[in-house]
């Protein structure tokens, strides 16, 4: 597991009594990012002091302290779990985070907020949703713009996430993602733009709710996902994602079978199709490890009963690939990793994938 710094000793409770306790766990990301200079980055005698980009370096306790309006909503208790860009967050971190969430609830937290970078936010939120058993809401948020940028969105997102976690509206809802005054289900939300403030959407479904005059309005709540039991320290399987393109040859599929992966997600064309040339390699792969069938399109459900040609969806399902429903490939990878770690195999694994994918 990646090294985790000790919990931040600065834990703030803005009002001693009369407000619900919200535990905030920070992993870093743009919401905690500030500029550096080349001199500060240690680039040597040629440094000019010019800014060389932003990186996570602002403590979560300082972010909370800079927003006194949070104290009107809750007693916010802050723990700095990691201080990294989201590309460095791991599923081991998420499993460890669940144990921290459980401890916070045991200590009296009514709601929970997780802040991190947006690049992997959709995956970590989905993983949390698969692992979190409690009725207390877990609200994941971040920022598309660092605090130093004009129109920084992090403060508004923190306020909204805290309000949602502290209130009654999201009790029993599982894990939610809150950005841009919208509330999304962790299982459906995706980052669909590299940099736009409106980057997070739920293709084909839309948000579950929104904020109006500072208050959350939830139009609907999805049914809870099946809970997977994965304890901290459990070795997590390695799962590969293979994206299929036009004229794809079988070499990657042939190679992955010998690389020690415990499972594979095939991100297929269209509704779930691959070139016929890949079929011998896929047959060999299915005999060795679980293989899930996703679509690279970004929206819609993987087909199962439509196209009957070799390499079509009917053929691939008959060969043993398991369709993932509406999940995209990154979420299918998360599901397969955690399901294998929780002991699911064979038909039980296939049934779980179909239940979660819808």
C-alpha positions in Angstrom: 0.0 0.0 0.0 1.2 3.5 -0.7 2.8 5.3 2.3 0.1 7.3 4.2 1.1 10.2 6.4 -0.2 10.3 9.9 -3.6 11.8 10.6 -3.5 15.6 10.7 -3.3 16.5 14.4 -5.2 19.7 13.7 -8.8 18.5 13.9 -11.2 21.4 14.0 -14.6 21.4 15.6 -16.0 24.8 14.7 -18.7 24.9 17.4 -18.6 22.7 20.5 -22.3 21.9 20.6 -25.5 22.2 18.6 -24.3 21.2 15.2 -23.9 17.7 13.7 -20.4 16.4 13.4 -19.1 15.9 9.8 -15.8 14.1 9.4 -13.7 15.3 6.5 -11.0 13.2 5.0 -8.6 14.8 2.6 -6.4 13.1 0.0 -5.1 16.1 -1.8 -5.9 17.0 -5.4 -6.6 20.4 -7.1 -8.8 21.5 -4.3 -5.7 21.5 -2.1 -3.3 22.8 -4.8 -1.3 25.9 -4.9 1.5 27.2 -7.3 5.1 26.4 -6.9 8.1 28.2 -8.3 11.1 26.6 -10.0 13.2 27.9 -7.1 11.0 26.2 -4.6 11.1 23.1 -6.6 14.8 22.9 -6.3 15.8 23.1 -9.9 19.3 24.5 -9.2 21.2 27.7 -10.0 19.2 28.3 -13.1 15.9 28.9 -11.2 14.1 32.1 -11.9 11.4 32.0 -9.3 8.8 31.6 -12.0 5.7 29.6 -11.3 5.9 26.0 -12.6 2.4 24.8 -12.0 0.2 23.9 -9.1 0.5 20.8 -6.9 -1.3 19.6 -3.7 0.3 21.4 -0.8 -2.5 23.2 1.1 -3.5 21.3 4.3 -7.1 20.5 4.6 -7.3 22.1 8.0 -6.2 25.3 6.5 -8.9 25.0 3.8 -11.6 24.6 6.4 -10.2 27.3 8.6 -10.4 29.7 5.6 -14.2 29.1 5.3 -15.9 30.2 8.6 -19.3 29.6 7.0 -18.7 25.8 7.5 -19.1 26.3 11.2 -22.8 27.3 10.6 -23.3 23.9 9.0 -21.5 21.4 11.2 -18.6 20.6 13.6 -16.1 19.8 10.9 -13.4 17.3 12.0 -10.5 17.2 9.6 -8.1 14.3 8.9 -5.3 14.7 6.3 -5.0 11.1 4.9 -2.8 11.9 1.9 -1.6 14.9 0.1 -1.2 13.8 -3.5 -2.6 14.3 -7.0 -5.4 11.9 -7.8 -3.3 9.8 -10.1 -1.4 8.6 -7.0 -4.5 7.5 -5.1 -4.8 3.7 -5.0 -7.6 1.2 -4.2 -5.6 0.3 -1.1 -6.0 3.9 0.0 -9.8 3.5 -0.5 -10.0 0.3 1.5 -8.0 2.0 4.3 -10.3 5.0 4.1 -13.4 2.9 4.7 -11.9 1.8 8.1 -11.4 5.5 8.9 -15.0 6.3 8.0 -16.2 3.6 10.2 -14.2 4.9 13.1 -15.5 8.4 12.5 -19.1 7.2 12.7 -18.3 5.3 15.9 -17.0 8.6 17.3 -20.3 10.4 16.5 -20.0 11.7 12.9 -23.4 12.1 11.2 -21.9 12.5 7.8 -18.6 12.1 6.0 -16.9 14.1 3.3 -13.9 13.0 1.2 -11.9 15.4 -0.9 -9.5 14.4 -3.6 -8.3 15.2 -7.1 -10.9 14.8 -9.9 -8.9 12.6 -12.3 -9.8 9.4 -10.4 -12.7 10.7 -8.3 -15.3 8.7 -10.1 -13.4 5.5 -9.5 -12.7 6.1 -5.8 -16.3 7.2 -5.2 -17.6 4.0 -6.8 -15.2 1.9 -4.8 -16.3 3.5 -1.6 -19.9 2.9 -2.6 -19.1 -0.8 -3.0 -17.4 -1.0 0.4 -19.5 1.4 2.6 -22.2 -0.3 4.5 -23.6 2.5 6.7 -26.6 4.8 6.4 -24.4 7.8 7.0 -23.9 9.7 3.7 -20.4 9.8 2.2 -20.0 12.8 -0.1 -17.0 13.0 -2.4 -15.9 16.3 -3.8 -12.9 18.1 -5.3 -12.2 21.1 -7.6 -11.5 21.7 -11.2 -9.7 25.0 -10.5 -7.0 25.5 -7.8 -7.6 28.1 -5.1 -5.1 30.5 -6.8 -7.2 30.6 -10.1 -9.9 33.1 -10.9 -13.3 31.5 -10.2 -11.9 28.8 -7.9 -14.6 26.3 -7.3 -13.2 24.3 -4.3 -14.7 26.5 -1.5 -18.2 26.2 -2.9 -17.8 22.5 -3.4 -16.6 22.0 0.2 -19.6 24.0 1.6 -22.1 22.1 -0.5 -20.6 18.7 0.3 -20.6 19.6 4.0 -24.2 20.7 3.9 -25.2 17.5 2.1 -23.4 15.3 4.6 -24.7 17.1 7.6 -28.4 17.2 6.7 -31.1 14.6 6.6 -31.6 14.5 2.8 -28.9 12.0 2.0 -29.2 9.6 4.9 -29.2 6.1 3.6 -28.1 7.2 0.1 -24.7 5.6 0.2 -21.9 7.5 -1.6 -22.6 10.7 -3.5 -20.5 13.0 -5.6 -21.1 16.7 -5.2 -19.6 19.2 -7.7 -20.9 22.3 -9.5 -24.1 22.5 -7.4 -25.1 19.0 -8.7 -25.4 15.7 -6.8 -24.6 12.5 -8.6 -24.7 8.8 -7.8 -21.2 7.4 -7.4 -22.0 4.5 -9.7 -23.1 6.7 -12.6 -20.9 9.9 -12.5 -18.0 10.4 -14.9 -15.5 13.0 -15.6 -16.3 13.9 -19.2 -14.1 16.9 -19.8 -10.4 17.6 -19.1 -10.8 21.0 -17.5 -14.3 22.5 -17.7 -16.0 23.4 -14.4 -18.9 21.3 -15.6 -16.7 18.2 -16.2 -18.8 15.8 -14.1 -21.9 14.3 -15.6 -23.9 11.1 -15.4 -24.4 10.0 -19.0 -27.8 8.7 -19.8 -29.2 9.5 -16.4 -28.3 13.0 -15.2 -27.8 14.1 -11.6 -29.8 12.8 -8.7 -30.3 16.3 -7.4 -28.9 19.8 -7.1 -28.5 22.7 -4.8 -31.1 25.5 -4.7 -30.6 28.5 -2.4 -27.9 26.7 -0.7 -30.0 23.6 0.2 -29.8 20.1 -1.4 -32.8 18.9 -3.4 -32.7 15.2 -4.2 -35.2 14.1 -6.9 -34.4 10.5 -6.6 -32.1 8.0 -4.8 -30.7 4.8 -6.4 -30.9 1.5 -4.6 -27.9 0.7 -2.5 -25.2 -1.4 -4.1 -24.3 -4.9 -2.7 -21.7 -4.4 0.0 -18.3 -6.0 -0.5 -16.3 -7.0 2.5 -12.6 -6.1 2.0 -10.5 -5.6 5.0 -7.6 -3.2 5.2 -4.4 -5.0 4.3 -6.1 -7.5 2.0 -4.0 -8.1 -1.1 -5.8 -6.6 -4.1 -5.8 -8.5 -7.4 -4.4 -6.9 -10.5 -6.9 -6.3 -13.2 -6.1 -5.0 -16.7 -8.2 -2.9 -19.1 -7.7 -3.5 -22.8 -9.3 -1.0 -25.2 -10.2 -2.4 -28.6 -9.7 -0.3 -31.7 -10.3 -0.7 -35.4 -8.2 -3.5 -36.9 -6.9 -4.5 -33.5 -4.5 -7.4 -33.5 -4.3 -10.1 -30.8 -0.8 -9.4 -29.4 -1.9 -7.5 -26.3 -4.6 -10.1 -25.4 -2.0 -12.8 -25.9 0.5 -11.1 -23.8 -1.7 -10.2 -20.9 -2.5 -13.8 -20.3 1.2 -14.4 -19.4 1.7 -11.2 -17.3 0.0 -12.5 -14.1 -3.2 -10.5 -14.1 -6.0 -11.8 -12.1 -8.7 -10.5 -14.3 -9.3 -8.5 -17.5 -11.8 -5.9 -18.7 -12.2 -5.7 -22.5 -13.3 -2.3 -23.5 -15.0 -3.4 -26.7 -16.4 -1.5 -29.8 -19.9 -0.2 -29.9 -22.4 -2.3 -28.0 -19.7 -4.9 -27.1 -17.9 -6.2 -30.2 -14.4 -7.1 -31.2 -12.7 -8.1 -34.5 -12.9 -11.8 -35.2 -9.0 -12.0 -35.2 -9.1 -11.6 -31.4 -11.3 -14.6 -30.6 -8.6 -17.3 -30.2 -6.8 -15.0 -27.7 -10.0 -14.2 -25.9 -10.9 -17.9 -25.6 -7.5 -18.6 -24.1 -7.9 -15.7 -21.7 -11.4 -16.7 -20.5 -10.0 -20.1 -19.6 -7.5 -18.5 -17.2 -9.1 -15.5 -15.6 -12.5 -13.7 -15.4 -13.0 -11.4 -18.4 -15.6 -8.6 -18.3 -17.1 -7.0 -21.4 -17.5 -3.2 -21.4 -18.1 -0.7 -24.1 -15.8 2.1 -25.1 -18.7 4.4 -26.1 -19.1 6.1 -22.7 -22.9 5.7 -22.5 -25.5 3.0 -22.8 -25.7 -0.6 -21.8 -23.5 -3.4 -23.2 -25.6 -5.5 -25.6 -26.1 -9.3 -25.0 -28.7 -10.5 -27.5 -28.4 -8.5 -30.7 -25.5 -9.2 -32.9 -24.8 -12.8 -33.9 -21.6 -12.6 -36.0 -18.3 -13.9 -34.7 -17.0 -11.3 -32.2 -20.5 -9.8 -31.7 -22.1 -9.5 -28.3 -24.1 -12.8 -28.5 -20.9 -14.6 -29.5 -18.7 -13.0 -26.8 -21.2 -13.8 -24.0 -21.4 -17.4 -25.2 -17.6 -17.6 -25.0 -17.7 -16.6 -21.3 -17.2 -12.8 -21.2 -19.4 -11.2 -18.6 -21.2 -8.0 -19.7 -21.0 -5.1 -17.3 -24.3 -3.4 -18.1 -24.0 0.4 -17.9 -20.6 0.4 -16.2 -17.7 1.9 -18.1 -14.4 0.1 -18.2 -12.7 2.0 -15.3 -15.6 1.2 -13.0 -15.7 -2.4 -14.2 -12.1 -2.7 -13.3 -12.8 -1.4 -9.8 -15.7 -3.8 -9.4 -13.7 -6.8 -10.6 -10.8 -5.9 -8.3 -12.8 -5.6 -5.2 -15.1 -8.5 -6.0 -12.1 -10.8 -6.4 -10.6 -9.5 -3.2 -13.9 -10.2 -1.4 -13.8 -13.8 -2.6 -16.3 -13.8 -5.5 -15.7 -16.4 -8.2 -17.5 -18.1 -11.1 -21.3 -17.7 -11.3 -21.3 -15.7 -8.1 -19.0 -13.2 -9.6 -21.0 -13.0 -12.8 -24.2 -12.5 -10.9 -22.6 -9.7 -8.8 -21.4 -7.9 -12.0 -24.9 -8.1 -13.5 -26.5 -6.8 -10.3 -24.2 -3.8 -10.0 -24.1 -3.0 -13.7 -27.9 -3.0 -14.0 
